[in-house]
Amino acid sequence: QVYVVFSEELKCWCRAVIKSVMYCTDHYQIQCFLVDYAKYIFVNSKDVRVALEAFTQIPYRAKKCRLYRTRPVTLRIDFCEDTVKIVPAKKWDSAATHYFQNLLK
């Protein structure tokens, strides 16, 4: 089910799919996936509305996908030999994420 939520960061109403609901001291926090921005955010329950039928018929701008067998890479610097190599990494660090985003562009 697609809802409409208000994003404080984007300062606009966005279409979202609810992923989880958490109770805080006096209100509910809702984790949502913004289907047009491909990002997860938390919103207060008062900022969630039911979407109109016409609003849900518009195709999403973002699609969740997985990249099969994509592995993170990182730079290995050898100061003794004065060389730099791109090598496989065990996890996605900030350098691996930045390199991958540049490849996509």
VOPASE-192509 format. One line per field, with one value per atom (N, C-alpha, C): residue in three letters; residue number from 1; x, y, z. Coordinates in pm, 1 decimal. Atoms other than C-alpha are relative to their C-alpha. Layout:
// VOPASE-192509
rest: (ALA;...)
nr: (NUM;...)
X: (X;...)
Y: (Y;...)
Z: (Z;...)
END
This chain:
// VOPASE-192509
rest: (GLN;GLN;GLN;VAL;VAL;VAL;TYR;TYR;TYR;VAL;VAL;VAL;VAL;VAL;VAL;PHE;PHE;PHE;SER;SER;SER;GLU;GLU;GLU;GLU;GLU;GLU;LEU;LEU;LEU;LYS;LYS;LYS;CYS;CYS;CYS;TRP;TRP;TRP;CYS;CYS;CYS;ARG;ARG;ARG;ALA;ALA;ALA;VAL;VAL;VAL;ILE;ILE;ILE;LYS;LYS;LYS;SER;SER;SER;VAL;VAL;VAL;MET;MET;MET;TYR;TYR;TYR;CYS;CYS;CYS;THR;THR;THR;ASP;ASP;ASP;HIS;HIS;HIS;TYR;TYR;TYR;GLN;GLN;GLN;ILE;ILE;ILE;GLN;GLN;GLN;CYS;CYS;CYS;PHE;PHE;PHE;LEU;LEU;LEU;VAL;VAL;VAL;ASP;ASP;ASP;TYR;TYR;TYR;ALA;ALA;ALA;LYS;LYS;LYS;TYR;TYR;TYR;ILE;ILE;ILE;PHE;PHE;PHE;VAL;VAL;VAL;ASN;ASN;ASN;SER;SER;SER;LYS;LYS;LYS;ASP;ASP;ASP;VAL;VAL;VAL;ARG;ARG;ARG;VAL;VAL;VAL;ALA;ALA;ALA;LEU;LEU;LEU;GLU;GLU;GLU;ALA;ALA;ALA;PHE;PHE;PHE;THR;THR;THR;GLN;GLN;GLN;ILE;ILE;ILE;PRO;PRO;PRO;TYR;TYR;TYR;ARG;ARG;ARG;ALA;ALA;ALA;LYS;LYS;LYS;LYS;LYS;LYS;CYS;CYS;CYS;ARG;ARG;ARG;LEU;LEU;LEU;TYR;TYR;TYR;ARG;ARG;ARG;THR;THR;THR;ARG;ARG;ARG;PRO;PRO;PRO;VAL;VAL;VAL;THR;THR;THR;LEU;LEU;LEU;ARG;ARG;ARG;ILE;ILE;ILE;ASP;ASP;ASP;PHE;PHE;PHE;CYS;CYS;CYS;GLU;GLU;GLU;ASP;ASP;ASP;THR;THR;THR;VAL;VAL;VAL;LYS;LYS;LYS;ILE;ILE;ILE;VAL;VAL;VAL;PRO;PRO;PRO;ALA;ALA;ALA;LYS;LYS;LYS;LYS;LYS;LYS;TRP;TRP;TRP;ASP;ASP;ASP;SER;SER;SER;ALA;ALA;ALA;ALA;ALA;ALA;THR;THR;THR;HIS;HIS;HIS;TYR;TYR;TYR;PHE;PHE;PHE;GLN;GLN;GLN;ASN;ASN;ASN;LEU;LEU;LEU;LEU;LEU;LEU;LYS;LYS;LYS)
nr: (1;1;1;2;2;2;3;3;3;4;4;4;5;5;5;6;6;6;7;7;7;8;8;8;9;9;9;10;10;10;11;11;11;12;12;12;13;13;13;14;14;14;15;15;15;16;16;16;17;17;17;18;18;18;19;19;19;20;20;20;21;21;21;22;22;22;23;23;23;24;24;24;25;25;25;26;26;26;27;27;27;28;28;28;29;29;29;30;30;30;31;31;31;32;32;32;33;33;33;34;34;34;35;35;35;36;36;36;37;37;37;38;38;38;39;39;39;40;40;40;41;41;41;42;42;42;43;43;43;44;44;44;45;45;45;46;46;46;47;47;47;48;48;48;49;49;49;50;50;50;51;51;51;52;52;52;53;53;53;54;54;54;55;55;55;56;56;56;57;57;57;58;58;58;59;59;59;60;60;60;61;61;61;62;62;62;63;63;63;64;64;64;65;65;65;66;66;66;67;67;67;68;68;68;69;69;69;70;70;70;71;71;71;72;72;72;73;73;73;74;74;74;75;75;75;76;76;76;77;77;77;78;78;78;79;79;79;80;80;80;81;81;81;82;82;82;83;83;83;84;84;84;85;85;85;86;86;86;87;87;87;88;88;88;89;89;89;90;90;90;91;91;91;92;92;92;93;93;93;94;94;94;95;95;95;96;96;96;97;97;97;98;98;98;99;99;99;100;100;100;101;101;101;102;102;102;103;103;103;104;104;104;105;105;105)
X: (83.8;0.0;88.1;-75.2;132.0;-71.9;51.2;84.0;69.8;-64.8;172.6;52.8;-63.0;418.2;69.7;-69.6;568.1;144.2;-142.9;947.7;50.5;-57.4;1106.2;124.3;-123.9;1433.9;-28.6;32.7;1276.4;-101.2;100.9;1008.0;-114.8;110.9;737.8;-68.3;72.0;480.2;50.3;-57.9;613.3;-78.9;60.7;476.6;96.5;-85.3;602.1;-70.9;46.7;567.1;48.4;-36.5;562.0;73.4;-81.9;832.5;-16.0;16.0;792.7;-60.3;61.1;613.0;58.6;-56.8;775.0;-71.9;63.4;609.5;106.5;-88.6;796.4;-77.5;61.4;708.2;-145.2;137.6;394.4;-53.2;45.2;368.5;63.7;-56.3;450.1;99.0;-98.0;760.0;-17.2;22.9;711.0;117.8;-107.6;996.0;-63.3;59.6;906.9;109.1;-86.3;1067.3;-64.1;51.8;1019.9;18.3;-6.9;934.5;47.6;-48.9;1029.5;141.0;-133.0;1357.0;95.3;-80.9;1482.6;77.9;-65.2;1558.2;-96.6;78.2;1441.3;1.0;9.4;1316.0;-92.2;92.8;1140.0;-90.1;96.1;823.7;-90.2;100.3;572.5;-129.8;125.6;237.6;-95.4;87.1;66.3;33.7;-42.6;259.7;-24.9;31.5;112.0;-144.9;134.9;-191.6;-22.8;37.0;-377.8;8.2;-18.0;-291.4;-127.6;111.1;-558.6;32.4;-18.5;-610.1;80.3;-72.5;-485.6;147.9;-137.6;-169.9;81.0;-70.6;-83.4;18.5;-9.7;-124.6;123.3;-120.4;179.8;115.0;-112.3;484.8;103.8;-104.2;753.5;123.4;-124.5;1070.7;118.1;-109.4;1286.9;-47.8;31.1;1297.4;104.8;-95.1;1451.3;54.1;-61.0;1695.7;126.4;-125.4;1996.4;92.9;-100.0;2314.7;68.4;-47.8;2399.6;151.5;-143.4;2755.1;84.1;-77.0;2859.2;74.9;-85.7;3147.9;62.6;-64.9;3293.7;149.5;-144.3;3640.9;51.7;-63.4;3884.4;142.1;-136.9;4225.4;99.7;-110.9;4535.9;122.8;-115.9;4830.2;122.7;-126.9;5180.2;103.8;-93.4;5411.2;142.4;-136.5;5724.5;25.9;-16.6;5670.2;-60.2;61.8;5484.8;-104.1;105.4;5183.3;-136.2;137.8;4807.6;-75.7;78.6;4575.8;-142.2;137.7;4199.6;-13.4;8.2;4140.9;-136.9;127.4;3833.8;4.4;11.1;3712.0;-101.3;93.0;3523.1;-134.2;124.7;3262.6;1.3;12.5;3133.9;42.1;-40.9;3337.4;-34.1;38.0;3294.2;71.7;-73.8;3564.6;-62.7;62.2;3398.2;-134.3;129.7;3057.6;17.4;-25.9;3196.3;46.3;-48.8;3379.9;-114.7;112.8;3065.2;-98.3;90.4;2850.2;57.7;-62.7;3103.2;-11.3;17.6;3082.9;-141.5;138.7;2705.2;-27.1;21.9;2725.2;55.7)
Y: (-117.8;0.0;123.7;-124.6;340.6;108.5;-111.3;631.7;127.5;-128.4;999.5;46.8;-44.5;1124.4;133.6;-127.8;1464.6;-17.8;9.1;1471.2;137.1;-125.7;1741.0;38.5;-25.5;1705.6;57.2;-44.3;1747.7;114.5;-105.0;1990.5;-17.2;26.2;1821.2;-131.8;124.4;1542.2;-98.9;102.2;1217.9;-129.9;133.2;876.0;-93.4;87.9;607.3;-131.3;130.0;245.4;-13.4;12.7;183.2;-130.7;117.4;-56.4;-46.4;39.4;-50.1;114.7;-97.5;126.6;-22.2;7.7;205.1;99.5;-89.7;350.9;73.0;-82.0;638.0;43.9;-38.2;813.4;45.1;-49.7;987.7;-3.5;7.0;915.8;-121.0;109.4;662.6;55.4;-29.5;679.9;-106.2;92.3;523.8;7.5;5.9;408.8;-23.4;6.2;465.0;-6.1;-1.8;397.6;93.4;-96.3;694.8;-57.0;70.9;536.5;87.7;-89.2;843.8;50.2;-48.6;919.5;-111.6;117.7;567.7;22.1;-17.0;656.5;-33.6;31.9;549.5;119.5;-109.0;809.7;-42.8;16.0;822.8;122.8;-109.8;1031.5;-26.5;14.0;1097.2;-49.5;54.6;926.4;109.5;-110.4;1266.6;48.0;-42.5;1319.0;-105.6;106.3;1013.5;15.9;-10.8;1031.9;-114.5;99.4;785.6;67.7;-59.1;845.5;-13.9;8.4;924.6;-100.8;102.4;662.4;53.4;-57.5;895.2;19.5;-22.6;965.9;-129.6;128.6;595.8;-58.0;51.9;536.6;51.0;-54.8;748.6;-98.3;93.5;522.4;55.8;-40.6;530.4;46.0;-46.2;721.3;-84.3;82.8;487.2;-143.9;141.5;109.8;-65.4;75.1;-116.4;-113.3;105.9;-353.2;-48.3;54.6;-566.8;-20.1;19.0;-584.8;-133.3;135.3;-951.2;-5.5;23.7;-1040.3;127.3;-123.6;-678.6;-2.7;5.8;-667.8;136.5;-128.6;-367.1;-6.4;-12.1;-247.6;117.0;-109.7;-21.7;18.4;-28.1;133.2;-60.1;49.6;-43.2;80.0;-85.5;192.8;-68.3;58.6;48.6;112.1;-112.6;322.5;-40.6;45.6;110.0;-1.2;8.2;48.5;119.6;-120.3;379.1;-35.1;41.8;208.3;4.1;2.5;219.0;-98.7;98.3;-68.3;-0.9;23.4;-119.1;-149.2;140.3;-445.3;-28.4;34.1;-634.3;32.5;-32.4;-528.5;-93.7;86.6;-717.1;67.9;-72.5;-444.6;129.9;-125.7;-128.0;114.0;-117.7;157.2;124.0;-123.4;521.0;13.6;-7.7;497.0;-92.9;95.0;189.2;53.3;-56.8;357.9;115.3;-114.8;676.5;-46.9;53.7;477.3;-61.0;63.1;277.7;104.6;-107.1;593.5;70.9;-61.2;744.9;-90.0;93.0;431.1;7.7;-8.5;461.8;127.1;-128.2;824.3;-10.3)
Z: (0.0;0.0;0.0;11.3;-97.8;79.2;-78.2;142.1;-44.2;23.4;126.9;135.3;-124.2;391.3;-23.7;10.7;464.1;43.2;-29.3;448.2;43.0;-50.2;664.6;-78.9;73.6;474.6;-138.7;135.3;129.2;-2.0;-13.4;253.8;-99.1;90.1;47.6;36.7;-17.7;43.8;-103.6;87.1;-104.3;12.6;-6.0;-191.6;70.9;-79.1;42.8;30.3;-46.7;144.1;144.0;-141.1;519.5;22.7;-29.4;637.8;143.8;-140.4;1018.1;78.8;-90.1;1301.9;138.8;-135.1;1637.8;89.9;-96.0;1944.8;80.2;-82.0;2108.8;124.3;-126.8;2433.8;-12.6;12.5;2309.0;-143.1;138.9;1936.0;-68.1;78.7;1666.2;-101.6;105.3;1444.2;-107.6;110.7;1103.4;-95.6;98.0;881.9;-136.6;133.8;515.9;-106.4;118.4;180.0;-100.6;97.9;-52.4;-140.0;128.1;-386.2;-115.1;105.6;-588.9;25.4;-34.9;-409.2;41.6;-36.4;-320.2;128.6;-128.5;39.6;111.7;-118.9;382.2;94.1;-96.2;629.6;114.0;-111.3;965.9;3.9;-11.4;1000.0;119.9;-105.0;1276.4;-61.7;51.7;1242.0;-47.7;43.3;1208.3;-140.9;133.8;881.6;-106.5;95.7;706.4;-44.3;56.5;475.0;-97.6;100.7;257.0;-136.3;133.8;-109.4;-81.3;93.7;-364.2;-109.5;102.8;-634.0;-119.5;114.6;-910.7;32.2;-43.2;-708.8;-2.3;-1.9;-684.8;-139.7;136.4;-1059.9;-74.5;63.6;-1149.1;23.7;-18.6;-1210.3;97.7;-94.0;-941.4;-76.4;61.4;-1024.7;42.9;-51.3;-819.2;10.5;-12.1;-825.0;87.4;-80.9;-565.3;-85.6;79.5;-728.3;69.2;-50.8;-656.2;-118.3;103.5;-854.3;26.9;-20.6;-888.6;-6.0;-10.3;-784.6;-2.1;-11.5;-735.5;131.7;-118.5;-491.6;24.0;-29.0;-311.9;-31.6;23.5;-401.8;82.1;-72.2;-224.7;-52.9;44.5;-283.2;98.1;-82.7;-154.8;-39.7;24.9;-123.4;58.5;-44.6;-104.8;-2.0;-10.0;21.2;-35.2;30.1;-18.8;-150.2;145.6;-391.4;-72.3;55.6;-443.6;-106.6;92.8;-609.8;69.0;-46.2;-578.7;-87.9;74.5;-678.9;52.5;-40.8;-676.0;24.2;-39.5;-488.6;61.9;-65.3;-359.4;149.7;-142.1;-14.3;65.2;-72.4;255.3;24.0;-23.4;310.1;-79.5;72.8;145.9;91.7;-74.5;289.8;-82.1;70.2;188.8;-134.0;126.9;-81.1;-103.4;92.6;-235.3;-49.0;38.3;-233.1;-97.4;88.4;-391.7;-137.9;127.2;-661.3;-81.1;67.6;-743.1;-52.7;46.9;-765.7;-121.0;117.8;-1009.5;-121.6;112.3;-1222.7;-56.8;44.8;-1237.9;-78.1;71.2;-1350.3;-139.1)
END
